[in-house]
Amino acid sequence: MNVKSLVKLGKGIAGASGLVSVIATAAFAEEITIATVNNSDMIIMQELSSQWEEQTGNSVEWVVLEENVLRQRATTDIATDGGSFDIVTIGAYEAPIWGAQDWLVALDDFDDSYDYEDIFEPVRNGLSANGTLYAVPFYAESSFTFYRTDLFEGAGIEVPSEQMTYDDFAAIAAQLHDPDNGVYGTCQRGKAGWGENMAFVGPLVNAFGGRWFDMDWNPTIDSAEWSAAISYYVDLMNNYGPPGATANGHNENRALFADGKCATWVDATSAAGYIFNPDESSVHDKTGFFQAPKQVTDKGTGWFWAWALAIPKSSQKVDAAKEFLAWSTSKGYVELVGESKGWVAAPPGTRQSTYDNASYIDAAPFAATVLNSILAANPADATRDPVPYTGVQFVAIPEFQGIGNYVGQQVSAALAGQQTVEQTLANSQRFAVREMTKAGYIK
């Protein structure tokens, strides 16, 4: 039965004007499918999406995946025009590349109430290609060091007033490492993946003066700078990290820190809302933060990232998908999270209005530091030596996903003691040279 027939049927029922509205709404209702990452902010969005469903009559099917799996599924589906998802969760790496390849729907036509200018300019730029916005952010982040204030005080360790070196950081981790009492000196990402362990390792390499490629796109992974950085990482984690670190990504380390198992942790500023939330964290009242360490340079030591939502060109439900994005990344949504989940849990780093809100500033002692870290990150100047690419913890070229994943696997193998650092770098260099030659960067 078509929509006209349904409405005609409804009109024939005495006093059933409300029924007509319900039937018409149901007839036009859409079910959209969203592929997303299993982090705390998206779990909150999933919970609150029932309000959007009630408002619109539409429904949402959520496909919630671990980060590496999400990236693989989303990339495959979009590249093959699969059409499995109406909305995908992507980041500042994928959005400009996929937008330029015409894989995504442009998102620059929301009405004035959305207020694009309220979104921080670096975040908008990071999700755009050729001046067009292809993804809208639900949070943005840099990285900094979380630390246990009670452990620092108990050991007489002074909080650094300036950016410390990684050598100094290792000395603190050694001093606080107490595995017999269930506390590890530091917890860093060990799970393989360009967006997992390499999100930490990339800025670490930057700090040690390394880079992915020289100005002629020749890989430099077999350099002395890379060797120093990876050797440091392996020693740090084997000496002062938790056991089984190769299984730990962002979510696992966040849980360890929140449970009081880590003295220090260098990771995403966006995790602060979780760590400082008394409903989630046992150390919410004894956590502090300072800049991610430097070493021979301070360039590129804090990463830049935005998790965002985009619509694949293969979606058949673009209008409903846009309606969801306009709701879920709006100023009103930030207020909804703050009022229903506590302002400490509000999505950080995307909108000026969030930082103009006294309720958020009062609830989030980390707010100013997070914002300053995000705005200070410079993907166009993130290495000591000149490079032909942009990006802090990633290289903004399509080939990096494959290269970064491979190198992440090699680094994870070194951490597990399955091969030496020298073997790790040699294998990674060969793979990167082959891929860059195949792609035409190296002539």
N, C-alpha and C positions, 0 to 999 in steps of 0.2 A: 504494500500500500504506500503511495507516495505522500509527500508532506501535505499537499492540498487536500487529499482525501482524509488524512488524519485530522486536519483542522476543521473540515466540514463536519466530520463525525463529532468532534468536540462541541461545535456550535449547536448541534442538535440535542445536546443534553442540557436540560433546564438548570440554570444556576451554575453552570460549569465553566465560567469564564476563567477561573484559575486552572482548570484542567487543560484548557486550550494552551495556556502559557507553558504548562509542564510538558505537554505533548510536543509542542513546537520546539522547546529547548532540547528535549531528548532527541528529536529528529536531527538537529544540527550539531549535537554534541560530538566531540572528537576524543579519541584516546590517543595520547602521544606517548612515545617511548623515549626515555631518557637514560643514556649510559653515563654513569658517573663513578667517581672515586669514593672509596670507603673511608673518608676522613670525617672528622667531627662536624665541620661546617655543613657538609652535604647531608649528613645524617639528620641534622636539624632541619635543613631545607625539605628533606623527604617527609619529616614529621609534620611540618607546617603547610605542606602543599595541599593538605585536605581543605584548607581554607580557600585556596584558589579554586579547587574542584567545586566546592559549594557555591562560590560566587559565579562561576562560569558555566557549570553543568558539564564541563569537560572532565576527563580523568587522566591519570598519569600511571604508566607502568614503568617502574624503576628497575634498571639493571645495574646493580651496585657491584663493582669489581675492584680487586686489588690493583694498585697503581700500574704495575707493569702489564698486567692483563688488559686493563682498560686501554692503555696506549696501543697495544697490539690489535685488539678488537676494533677500536675506533679507526686506526690507520687503515686496516684491511678493508673495512666496510666503506669508508669514504673513497679510498683509492680505486675500489672496484665498482663504485656507484651501487652498492648493495641495497641501500634503503632500509636497513634494519632499525635505524634510530632517527628520531625526529630532532633530538637535541643530544649533543655530545659534550662532555666535559673535556676541555683541552686547555692548553696554557700558552704562555708568551712565546714558546718555541713554535708550536704548530700554527697558531692563528695567522700570522703574516705569511707564512709559506703556503699554507692551504688556501688562504684568501687569494693570493697572487695566482694560484693554479686554478682558480675558479671552482673550487670544491665546496665553498661555503656561501651561504646567503648573506648579503650585506645587511647590517643592522644599524643603519644610520637614519631610520625614518620613524622612530618612536615619537609620540606627541610631546609637546613642550613640558608636560608635567614630569617627564623622565629626567630632564635636566642633565644633558650630556656634559655641560661645562662643570658640573659638580664633581665629575670623575676626574681624578688627578691626571694631568696631561701625560706624564710618563707612562701611566697605566693605559690610557687610550692609545698612545703611540705604539706601545708594545703589543697591542692586539689589532693593529691596523696594517693594511698594505696599500701603498699608493694613495694614502689619504682617506681610505675607506675603512670603517670599523667592521670587523668580521666576527668579533666575539665580545661579549659583555662580561665584566668581571664580577665574581661574587666575593673574592678577597684577593689581596695582593700582599706580597711579603718580601723581605730581605732575610738575612740570617744574622743571628747574634749568639752570644754565649749565655746559656742559663747556668746558674750555679746555686748551690745550697748555702744560704747565708749562715745557717747554724754551724755547718761544718767548717766554713771559712773562719768564723769567729772562734770556734773551739780550737782550731789549729793556729790561730794568730795570723792568718793570712789577710793581708790588706787588699781590698778591692782596688784594681788598677784605676788610676785617674786618667791614664792615657792607654792607647791601644797596645796590648802586650804582644810579645813575640810568641811563636809556637814553641820555642825552646822554654820560655818561662811557663807557658801553659802546661807542657809536659812535666815540669818540675812540680807544679801544683797538683796535677793528677797523681803523680807518684806519692806525694805527701798525704793525699786524702784516700788513696786506694786501701780499702779495708774489706777484702772479700770474705774474711772470716765472720764479719758482722753484716754481710749482705750489701755492702756499698762498694761500688766500683769507681775508680778514679775518673773515668770518662766513658761516655757512651756515644759512639759515632756510627753512622750508617755503614753497614757491611754487605747488605743485600745487593746483588748485582743489578745494574740498570743505569741507563744514562740519566734518568731522573731520580735514582735512588742513591747508591754509593757515590756515583760520579757528581751528584749535586754537592756533596761535601768535598770530594777529591778535586774537582775542577777549581774551586776557589783556593784550595790548599796549594795546588800547583801554581796558580797565579801568585800566591804569597811567596812561594819559593823562587819566583822569577821565571817560571815556565810559561809556555804557550802551546796551543795545539798545532799551529801551522806558522811557517814563516811567511814573508810577504809574497813569495811565489807559490804558496799553497803546498809547500813540502811539509809533511808531518815532522814534528820535532819530539816525538814521544820517547825516543832513545837518547834524549839530552841529559846532561848532568843535573839540570834543574828538576826534571821529572824523576830522576833516580833519587835525588835527595828527598823530594816530597813523598814518594811512595815508600821509601825506606822508613821515613819518619812515621808515616801512617801505620805501617805494619808493626813497627816496634811499639808505638803508642798503644795500639789496640791489643796486641798480644801481652804487653806488660801490665796494662792498667784498665783494660776493657772487660766487659762481661764475657763469659764463655759462649760459644756458638754465635759470635757476632755476625757471621756471614748470612745468618737468617734474619738479621734485624735491619729494617728500613725505618722510615720516619715514624710510622704508627707504633712499631714495636719499641723503639727507643722512647717515644713519648710516654708510653705506658710504663716503662721501666723508671723513667724520671719521676712520673707522677706517683709511683709507688715507693719513692724514696731510695731507689737502688743506684742512683747515679749522682756523683758529686758535681760533675760538669757535663754539659751537652751543648755542642755547637749545631744549631739547626734553625728551622724556619721561625721567623718572628710570629707567624700566624698561630703557632702552638701556644703562645702566651695566654690566650684566652682560655685554653683548656687547663694549663698548668696553674693558673691563678684562680680557677673556679673551684670553690670549696666542695661543690657537689661531685667533682671529678678527680680531684688531686689531693693526696695526703700531705703535699708539701706546698700548698697554696700560700701559706703564711710564712714560709721560710725559703723563698726563692728570690733571687735577684738576677740581674742581667748586665752584661757589658758587651762591647764590640767583639766581633769575631777577631781572632788574632791575626797578626801580620807576620812576616819573616824578613825577607830581604826587601820587600816592598809592601805598601799598604793598598796597592791597586788591585781591584777585583777580589778583595777578601770577603766581602759580603755580597751574596748573590741577589739577583732580581728575578722575581717570578710573580705571575698572576694566574690563578686558576679562574677559568672563565667558561661560559656556556656559548655554544655555537650551533647553527642549524645547517646540516649538510644539504647540498643542492639536491640530493636524491629524496629528501623528505617530501611526502605528499600532503603534509599537514602544516604548511609553513605559517599560515595565519594563526592557528592555535598555538604553535610553538613560539611565535613572536609574542603572543599575548602572555605566555608563561614567563618568557625572559623579561619582558617589561615589568612584570610583577616581582619576580624573584631577585632581581638585581637593582631594585628601586630604593629610593630613600625610605619609602614606607615599609619595605621589607626589613631594612636595618632596624627601624623602630619596632617592628613586630617581634624580631628576635630579642631585642633589648628588653622589651616589656614582658615577654612570655618566658624567656630563658635566662634572663639576667643580662645586664648591660656588658658584663665582662665577656660574654659570649658573642657579642655583636661582630659581624664580619668586618675585619680590619683592612685598612690600607687602600680603599678604593675611592671613597667620597669625602670631600671637604666637610660636608654637613655632619658626618659622623664625629669629626674632631672639633666641630663647633658646638656639639651637644654636651652640656655639663654633666649629664647623667653618665655618659660614656667615659668622660675624662675622670670623673670621681671614682668610677668602678675599675678602671684599667690603669694601674700605675705605670704600665709599660707603653701607654699610647704614644707619648711624644717621642720616645726612643725608637719605636717601631716606624713611625712616620718619617723621622729623620733618616733612618737606615734605608728605607725604600727610596726616598728622594735623593739620597747621596749615591746610591748605586748607579754606575754609569756604564751600560753595556757597550758604549762606543769607545771607552778608554779603560779597559779592564786588565791590561797586561803591562808589565814593565817594558817589554820590547814591542815594536810596532807589529801589527797584524792586519790582515786584509778582511777580517770578519768582525761582526758585532756579537756580543753575548758575554756574560760573566761565567756562568757554570755550564753553558752550552755554546755551540757555534751555530749561528743562524743560517745554516744551509741544509737542504733536504738530506744529504748524505750523512749528516752527523748522527742521526738516530741509530743507524746501523753501526757506525764506528764507535759511538759512545757506549752502546750496549755491549759490543765485543770487548772493548777496553775494560768496562765494568766487570765483565766475567773474568778477565785475566787478573784484575786487581783483587777480586774476591778469592781467586785461586791462590794468589800470593798470601793473602791474609789467613787462609786456611792451612798454609804450609804445604800446599800441593806443588808449588814451583817457586823458584827464586824470584826476587825483584828483577834481576837481569833478564831472566826468561820472560817474565811478564812484559817488560818494556820491548824486548826484541819481537815477541809475537805481535804485540799491539802495533808496533811500527810497521812491520811487514803488512799487516792487514790494512792499516790506514793508507799506506802507499798504494797498495793494489786497488783499493776502492776509489781513491782520488785520481788515480791514473785512468781507471775504467770510466769514471765520470767526466774525464776531460780536463780536470784542473791542472794536472801535471802533463806537460807535453813531451 
